């Protein structure tokens, strides 16, 4: 046998984030407001009616997110008969915090003993069924993405950072900065410039000092032969004027 029900995941916006409305059925069982679909009734109409009967929230108290719709699917046994259950859930926001619970049991024979507005993490702890937890996660993720699109957080991308520009190196005063490969014209090869010698150093282009003649450790220059004939020395008596 197949049964179809419908309900609403109602929430309020708070400073801590959305708080979800969950009803207490007793025996440590919590669930969203829901009920069976009656004859000639659509799932959305059933959800609005059941929420009005179980919580007192009317259609004017709810603002539906039309793009959200999910369902629970599970099986259970009733009087030796296997039931295939489907629960369709809608998502709606409300500003009403006070809830009015019915005094009598609902059409499914359940009586609500209390209710609570829970945060997402709190609601995960009180919901027992895994299907109910999965539905809550879908609603929570939907609201997060919706809020991110409104604020621009979800669609904003970080701008790529540019590397810092390097400042050209300046040569010290009196020296010429060599051109880089990007600054030189095409086909031109830069020749290295001679470096200025520091104090106490000899320049590679400076001539070596010549050693003094007669200095120890140096070669002596050979005397050149004199080809002139020596003049004879006259005696003192033959010199004129004597």
C-alpha positions as a Markdown table, in Angstrom:
| # | Residue | x | y | z |
|---|---|---|---|---|
| 1 | Unk | 0.0 | 0.0 | 0.0 |
| 2 | Unk | 1.2 | 3.5 | -0.8 |
| 3 | Unk | 0.6 | 6.6 | 1.3 |
| 4 | Unk | 1.5 | 10.2 | 0.4 |
| 5 | Unk | 1.7 | 13.0 | 3.0 |
| 6 | Unk | 2.9 | 16.6 | 2.8 |
| 7 | Unk | 4.4 | 19.1 | 5.2 |
| 8 | Unk | 6.3 | 22.3 | 5.6 |
| 9 | Unk | 9.8 | 23.0 | 7.0 |
| 10 | Unk | 9.1 | 26.3 | 8.7 |
| 11 | Unk | 12.0 | 28.5 | 9.9 |
| 12 | Unk | 12.7 | 31.9 | 11.4 |
| 13 | Unk | 15.7 | 34.1 | 10.7 |
| 14 | Unk | 17.7 | 35.0 | 13.9 |
| 15 | Unk | 21.2 | 36.3 | 14.7 |
| 16 | Unk | 22.4 | 32.8 | 15.2 |
| 17 | Unk | 21.1 | 31.7 | 11.7 |
| 18 | Unk | 17.8 | 30.1 | 10.7 |
| 19 | Unk | 15.8 | 28.2 | 13.4 |
| 20 | Unk | 13.6 | 25.4 | 12.3 |
| 21 | Unk | 10.2 | 24.5 | 13.8 |
| 22 | Unk | 10.0 | 20.9 | 15.0 |
| 23 | Unk | 7.0 | 19.3 | 16.8 |
| 24 | Unk | 7.3 | 16.8 | 19.7 |
| 25 | Unk | 5.1 | 13.7 | 19.4 |
| 26 | Unk | 6.2 | 12.1 | 22.7 |
| 27 | Unk | 8.5 | 9.1 | 23.3 |
| 28 | Unk | 11.6 | 11.1 | 22.2 |
| 29 | Unk | 10.2 | 11.5 | 18.7 |
| 30 | Unk | 10.4 | 14.9 | 16.9 |
| 31 | Unk | 9.4 | 15.7 | 13.3 |
| 32 | Unk | 8.2 | 18.5 | 11.0 |
| 33 | Unk | 4.5 | 19.4 | 10.8 |
| 34 | Unk | 2.9 | 17.2 | 8.2 |
| 35 | Unk | -0.2 | 15.1 | 7.3 |
| 36 | Unk | -2.0 | 12.9 | 4.8 |
| 37 | Unk | -3.3 | 14.1 | 1.5 |
| 38 | Unk | -7.0 | 14.0 | 1.3 |
| 39 | Unk | -9.1 | 13.3 | -1.8 |
| 40 | Unk | -8.8 | 15.8 | -4.6 |
| 41 | Unk | -6.2 | 17.7 | -2.8 |
| 42 | Unk | -2.7 | 18.6 | -4.0 |
| 43 | Unk | 0.5 | 18.3 | -1.9 |
| 44 | Unk | 0.9 | 22.0 | -1.5 |
| 45 | Unk | -2.7 | 22.5 | -0.3 |
| 46 | Unk | -2.2 | 19.6 | 2.1 |
| 47 | Unk | 1.0 | 21.1 | 3.5 |
| 48 | Unk | -0.7 | 24.5 | 4.1 |
| 49 | Unk | -3.8 | 22.9 | 5.8 |
| 50 | Unk | -1.7 | 20.6 | 8.0 |
| 51 | Unk | 0.5 | 23.4 | 9.2 |
| 52 | Unk | -2.5 | 25.6 | 10.0 |
| 53 | Unk | -4.2 | 22.7 | 12.0 |
| 54 | Unk | -1.0 | 21.7 | 13.9 |
| 55 | Unk | 0.7 | 25.0 | 14.5 |
| 56 | Unk | -1.9 | 27.8 | 13.9 |
| 57 | Unk | 0.3 | 29.4 | 11.2 |
| 58 | Unk | -1.9 | 30.5 | 8.3 |
| 59 | Unk | -1.0 | 31.0 | 4.6 |
| 60 | Unk | -0.4 | 34.7 | 5.3 |
| 61 | Unk | 2.1 | 33.9 | 8.0 |
| 62 | Unk | 4.3 | 31.9 | 5.7 |
| 63 | Unk | 6.6 | 33.0 | 2.8 |
| 64 | Unk | 7.4 | 30.0 | 0.6 |
| 65 | Unk | 10.7 | 29.4 | -1.2 |
| 66 | Unk | 9.1 | 28.2 | -4.4 |
| 67 | Unk | 12.3 | 26.7 | -5.8 |
| 68 | Unk | 12.7 | 24.2 | -2.9 |
| 69 | Unk | 10.8 | 20.9 | -2.8 |
| 70 | Unk | 12.0 | 17.6 | -1.4 |
| 71 | Unk | 10.6 | 14.3 | -0.1 |
| 72 | Unk | 11.1 | 11.4 | 2.3 |
| 73 | Unk | 10.7 | 7.9 | 1.1 |
| 74 | Unk | 10.6 | 4.9 | 3.5 |
| 75 | Unk | 8.6 | 1.7 | 4.3 |
| 76 | Unk | 7.1 | 0.4 | 7.5 |
| 77 | Unk | 4.6 | -2.3 | 8.6 |
| 78 | Unk | 1.0 | -1.6 | 9.8 |
| 79 | Unk | -1.2 | -4.5 | 10.9 |
| 80 | Unk | 0.9 | -7.0 | 8.9 |
| 81 | Unk | 0.7 | -4.8 | 5.8 |
| 82 | Unk | 3.8 | -3.1 | 4.2 |
| 83 | Unk | 3.3 | 0.6 | 3.7 |
| 84 | Unk | 5.3 | 2.6 | 1.1 |
| 85 | Unk | 5.4 | 6.1 | 2.5 |
| 86 | Unk | 6.2 | 9.4 | 0.7 |
| 87 | Unk | 6.3 | 12.8 | 2.4 |
| 88 | Unk | 6.6 | 15.9 | 0.3 |
| 89 | Unk | 8.1 | 18.9 | 2.1 |
| 90 | Unk | 8.1 | 22.6 | 1.2 |
| 91 | Unk | 10.2 | 25.4 | 2.8 |
| 92 | Unk | 8.7 | 28.5 | 4.2 |
| 93 | Unk | 9.8 | 31.5 | 6.3 |
| 94 | Unk | 7.8 | 33.0 | 9.1 |
| 95 | Unk | 8.1 | 35.8 | 11.6 |
| 96 | Unk | 5.7 | 34.3 | 14.1 |
| 97 | Unk | 7.5 | 32.8 | 17.1 |
| 98 | Unk | 4.5 | 31.7 | 19.1 |
| 99 | Unk | 2.8 | 28.4 | 18.0 |
| 100 | Unk | -0.7 | 27.1 | 19.0 |
| 101 | Unk | -0.8 | 23.3 | 19.3 |
| 102 | Unk | -4.1 | 21.4 | 18.7 |
| 103 | Unk | -5.8 | 19.8 | 21.8 |
| 104 | Unk | -7.0 | 16.7 | 19.9 |
| 105 | Unk | -5.0 | 14.1 | 17.9 |
| 106 | Unk | -4.5 | 14.6 | 14.2 |
| 107 | Unk | -5.7 | 12.4 | 11.3 |
| 108 | Unk | -2.8 | 10.0 | 11.8 |
| 109 | Unk | -3.6 | 9.5 | 15.4 |
| 110 | Unk | -0.7 | 11.6 | 16.7 |
| 111 | Unk | -0.9 | 14.2 | 19.4 |
| 112 | Unk | 1.6 | 16.9 | 19.7 |
| 113 | Unk | 3.0 | 17.5 | 23.2 |
| 114 | Unk | 5.3 | 20.4 | 22.4 |
| 115 | Unk | 7.4 | 22.2 | 19.9 |
| 116 | Unk | 10.7 | 24.0 | 19.6 |
| 117 | Unk | 12.7 | 26.3 | 17.4 |
| 118 | Unk | 16.1 | 24.7 | 16.8 |
| 119 | Unk | 19.3 | 25.7 | 15.1 |
| 120 | Unk | 20.6 | 23.5 | 12.4 |
| 121 | Unk | 23.0 | 21.6 | 14.7 |
| 122 | Unk | 20.4 | 21.3 | 17.4 |
| 123 | Unk | 17.8 | 20.0 | 15.0 |
| 124 | Unk | 20.2 | 17.3 | 13.8 |
| 125 | Unk | 20.4 | 15.9 | 17.3 |
| 126 | Unk | 16.6 | 15.8 | 18.0 |
| 127 | Unk | 15.6 | 14.3 | 14.7 |
| 128 | Unk | 15.9 | 10.5 | 14.9 |
| 129 | Unk | 15.1 | 9.3 | 11.4 |
| 130 | Unk | 17.9 | 9.6 | 8.8 |
| 131 | Unk | 15.5 | 10.7 | 6.1 |
| 132 | Unk | 14.4 | 13.6 | 8.3 |
| 133 | Unk | 18.0 | 14.6 | 8.9 |
| 134 | Unk | 18.7 | 14.4 | 5.1 |
| 135 | Unk | 15.7 | 16.7 | 4.4 |
| 136 | Unk | 17.0 | 19.1 | 7.0 |
| 137 | Unk | 20.4 | 19.2 | 5.5 |
| 138 | Unk | 18.9 | 20.0 | 2.1 |
| 139 | Unk | 16.9 | 22.9 | 3.5 |
| 140 | Unk | 20.0 | 24.2 | 5.4 |
| 141 | Unk | 22.2 | 24.1 | 2.3 |
| 142 | Unk | 19.5 | 25.7 | 0.2 |
| 143 | Unk | 19.3 | 28.6 | 2.7 |
| 144 | Unk | 23.1 | 29.0 | 2.8 |
| 145 | Unk | 23.4 | 29.2 | -1.0 |
| 146 | Unk | 20.4 | 31.6 | -1.2 |
| 147 | Unk | 21.9 | 33.9 | 1.4 |
| 148 | Unk | 25.3 | 33.8 | -0.3 |
| 149 | Unk | 23.8 | 34.8 | -3.6 |
| 150 | Unk | 22.0 | 37.8 | -2.0 |
| 151 | Unk | 25.1 | 39.0 | -0.3 |
| 152 | Unk | 27.4 | 38.2 | -3.2 |
| 153 | Unk | 29.6 | 36.0 | -1.1 |
| 154 | Unk | 28.9 | 32.8 | -3.0 |
| 155 | Unk | 29.6 | 34.2 | -6.4 |
| 156 | Unk | 32.5 | 36.5 | -5.6 |
| 157 | Unk | 35.9 | 35.3 | -6.7 |
| 158 | Unk | 39.3 | 36.5 | -5.4 |
| 159 | Unk | 41.2 | 38.7 | -7.8 |
| 160 | Unk | 44.5 | 37.4 | -8.9 |
| 161 | Unk | 47.4 | 39.2 | -7.2 |
| 162 | Unk | 50.1 | 40.7 | -9.5 |
| 163 | Unk | 53.7 | 40.3 | -8.6 |
| 164 | Unk | 55.4 | 43.5 | -7.3 |
| 165 | Unk | 57.2 | 45.6 | -9.9 |
| 166 | Unk | 61.0 | 45.6 | -9.5 |
| 167 | Unk | 62.5 | 49.1 | -9.3 |
| 168 | Unk | 65.5 | 49.6 | -11.7 |
| 169 | Unk | 68.8 | 49.4 | -9.9 |
| 170 | Unk | 70.7 | 52.7 | -9.7 |
| 171 | Unk | 74.5 | 52.7 | -10.1 |
| 172 | Unk | 76.6 | 54.5 | -7.5 |
| 173 | Unk | 77.7 | 58.1 | -8.3 |
| 174 | Unk | 80.4 | 58.2 | -10.9 |
| 175 | Unk | 79.7 | 54.7 | -12.4 |
| 176 | Unk | 77.5 | 53.7 | -15.4 |
| 177 | Unk | 74.9 | 51.1 | -14.8 |
| 178 | Unk | 75.2 | 48.2 | -17.4 |
| 179 | Unk | 72.2 | 47.8 | -19.7 |
| 180 | Unk | 70.0 | 44.8 | -19.3 |
| 181 | Unk | 69.1 | 42.4 | -22.2 |
| 182 | Unk | 65.7 | 44.1 | -22.6 |
| 183 | Unk | 67.2 | 47.6 | -22.8 |
| 184 | Unk | 69.9 | 46.8 | -25.4 |
| 185 | Unk | 68.9 | 47.1 | -29.1 |
| 186 | Unk | 68.5 | 43.8 | -31.0 |
| 187 | Unk | 71.8 | 42.4 | -32.2 |
| 188 | Unk | 74.0 | 44.6 | -30.0 |
| 189 | Unk | 76.4 | 42.9 | -27.6 |
| 190 | Unk | 77.5 | 44.7 | -24.6 |
| 191 | Unk | 81.2 | 44.8 | -23.9 |
| 192 | Unk | 82.4 | 44.8 | -20.4 |
| 193 | Unk | 83.6 | 48.1 | -19.1 |
| 194 | Unk | 87.0 | 48.3 | -17.2 |
| 195 | Unk | 86.5 | 48.6 | -13.5 |
| 196 | Unk | 88.0 | 51.4 | -11.7 |
| 197 | Unk | 90.8 | 50.2 | -9.4 |
| 198 | Unk | 90.3 | 50.7 | -5.7 |
| 199 | Unk | 92.8 | 52.2 | -3.4 |
| 200 | Unk | 95.9 | 50.1 | -3.3 |
| 201 | Unk | 95.1 | 48.1 | -6.4 |
| 202 | Unk | 96.8 | 48.3 | -9.8 |
| 203 | Unk | 94.7 | 48.7 | -12.9 |
| 204 | Unk | 95.1 | 46.0 | -15.6 |
| 205 | Unk | 95.7 | 48.7 | -18.2 |
| 206 | Unk | 98.5 | 50.4 | -16.2 |
| 207 | Unk | 102.1 | 49.7 | -17.4 |
| 208 | Unk | 104.4 | 48.0 | -15.0 |
| 209 | Unk | 107.1 | 50.2 | -13.6 |
| 210 | Unk | 110.6 | 49.6 | -15.2 |
| 211 | Unk | 113.3 | 48.6 | -12.8 |
| 212 | Unk | 116.2 | 50.9 | -12.2 |
| 213 | Unk | 119.5 | 50.1 | -13.7 |
| 214 | Unk | 122.0 | 48.6 | -11.4 |
| 215 | Unk | 119.3 | 47.4 | -9.1 |
| 216 | Unk | 120.0 | 44.0 | -7.7 |
| 217 | Unk | 118.2 | 41.2 | -9.4 |
| 218 | Unk | 118.0 | 43.0 | -12.8 |
| 219 | Unk | 120.0 | 42.5 | -15.9 |
| 220 | Unk | 122.9 | 44.9 | -16.6 |
| 221 | Unk | 123.1 | 46.6 | -19.9 |
| 222 | Unk | 126.3 | 45.6 | -21.7 |
| 223 | Unk | 128.6 | 48.4 | -22.7 |
| 224 | Unk | 128.7 | 49.2 | -26.4 |
| 225 | Unk | 132.2 | 48.8 | -28.0 |
| 226 | Unk | 133.9 | 52.1 | -29.0 |
| 227 | Unk | 135.1 | 51.9 | -32.6 |
| 228 | Unk | 136.9 | 55.3 | -32.5 |
| 229 | Unk | 140.7 | 55.1 | -32.5 |
| 230 | Unk | 142.4 | 56.2 | -29.3 |
| 231 | Unk | 144.5 | 59.4 | -29.7 |
| 232 | Unk | 148.2 | 59.1 | -28.7 |
| 233 | Unk | 149.1 | 61.1 | -25.7 |
| 234 | Unk | 151.8 | 63.7 | -26.4 |
| 235 | Unk | 154.6 | 64.3 | -23.9 |
| 236 | Unk | 154.4 | 67.4 | -21.9 |
| 237 | Unk | 157.4 | 68.9 | -23.8 |
| 238 | Unk | 155.7 | 68.6 | -27.1 |
| 239 | Unk | 152.5 | 70.2 | -26.0 |
| 240 | Unk | 152.1 | 73.7 | -27.3 |
| 241 | Unk | 152.3 | 76.5 | -24.9 |
| 242 | Unk | 154.9 | 74.8 | -22.7 |
